């Protein structure tokens, strides 16, 4: 297993692949989105799915589970009113509306 670093206040650990995938998305633009999963038993955050640079928001939403919670980052490209190309990374918390599900 790859090294993980501990979050100071939550008791959760984050796998190195999470940070590495995010840095690849942010600096190299090789990913459109990253979906993260929390393993309750090991208290570890891992990468669940990664979307390629050519994928869309619809591809991202289709990749989310209908019966479980996830966290994700999505790299959104847009053009401003001044015709300037921009990109923003959004953090998304995906919660399922089942009362018996624990996220």
C-alpha positions in Angstrom: 0.0 0.0 0.0 1.2 3.5 -0.8 2.1 5.9 2.0 -0.8 7.9 3.5 -0.9 11.0 5.6 -3.2 11.5 8.5 -5.7 14.3 8.7 -5.1 16.1 12.0 -8.6 16.5 13.3 -10.6 13.7 11.7 -8.6 10.5 12.3 -8.8 9.8 8.6 -5.9 8.8 6.4 -5.4 10.0 2.8 -3.7 7.7 0.3 -0.8 9.2 -1.7 -2.7 8.4 -4.9 -5.3 11.0 -3.9 -2.7 13.8 -3.7 -0.8 12.6 -6.8 -4.0 12.3 -8.9 -5.1 15.8 -7.8 -1.7 17.3 -8.7 -1.8 15.6 -12.2 -5.3 17.1 -12.7 -4.3 20.6 -11.5 -0.9 21.0 -13.2 -0.9 18.5 -16.1 -4.6 18.6 -17.0 -4.7 14.8 -17.6 -7.9 14.3 -15.6 -11.3 16.0 -15.9 -12.5 14.6 -12.5 -11.5 12.5 -9.6 -14.0 10.6 -7.4 -12.8 9.7 -3.8 -14.1 6.9 -1.6 -13.8 6.5 2.1 -13.2 3.0 3.5 -14.9 3.1 6.9 -12.9 0.1 8.3 -9.5 1.3 7.5 -10.4 5.1 7.8 -8.6 5.7 4.5 -9.6 8.0 1.6 -8.7 6.5 -1.7 -9.3 7.3 -5.4 -12.4 5.5 -6.7 -12.6 6.7 -10.3 -10.6 9.1 -12.5 -12.1 10.7 -15.7 -9.8 11.4 -18.6 -9.3 14.9 -19.9 -11.8 14.5 -22.7 -14.7 13.5 -20.5 -17.7 15.8 -19.8 -19.7 16.7 -16.7 -22.3 14.2 -17.9 -19.7 11.5 -17.8 -18.8 12.6 -14.3 -22.3 12.5 -13.0 -22.9 9.1 -14.6 -19.8 7.7 -12.8 -21.3 8.5 -9.3 -22.9 5.7 -7.5 -26.7 5.8 -6.8 -26.4 4.0 -3.5 -23.3 5.4 -1.8 -21.6 8.7 -0.8 -18.5 10.0 -2.6 -16.4 13.2 -2.7 -15.0 14.5 -5.9 -13.2 17.3 -7.7 -14.1 18.4 -11.2 -12.1 20.6 -13.4 -14.5 23.0 -15.2 -13.4 24.8 -18.3 -15.2 28.0 -19.4 -14.8 31.2 -21.5 -15.4 34.6 -19.8 -17.4 37.4 -21.3 -14.0 38.9 -22.3 -13.4 35.7 -24.4 -10.7 34.5 -22.0 -10.4 30.7 -21.4 -10.4 29.8 -17.7 -10.5 26.7 -15.6 -11.8 26.2 -12.0 -11.6 23.1 -9.9 -14.8 22.4 -7.8 -15.0 20.2 -4.8 -18.3 18.2 -4.8 -19.8 16.2 -1.9 -22.1 13.5 -3.3 -24.7 12.4 -0.7 -27.4 9.8 -1.3 -30.8 10.5 0.2 -31.3 7.2 2.0 -32.0 7.5 5.7 -30.3 4.1 6.3 -27.1 5.0 4.5 -24.3 6.4 6.6 -21.9 8.8 4.9 
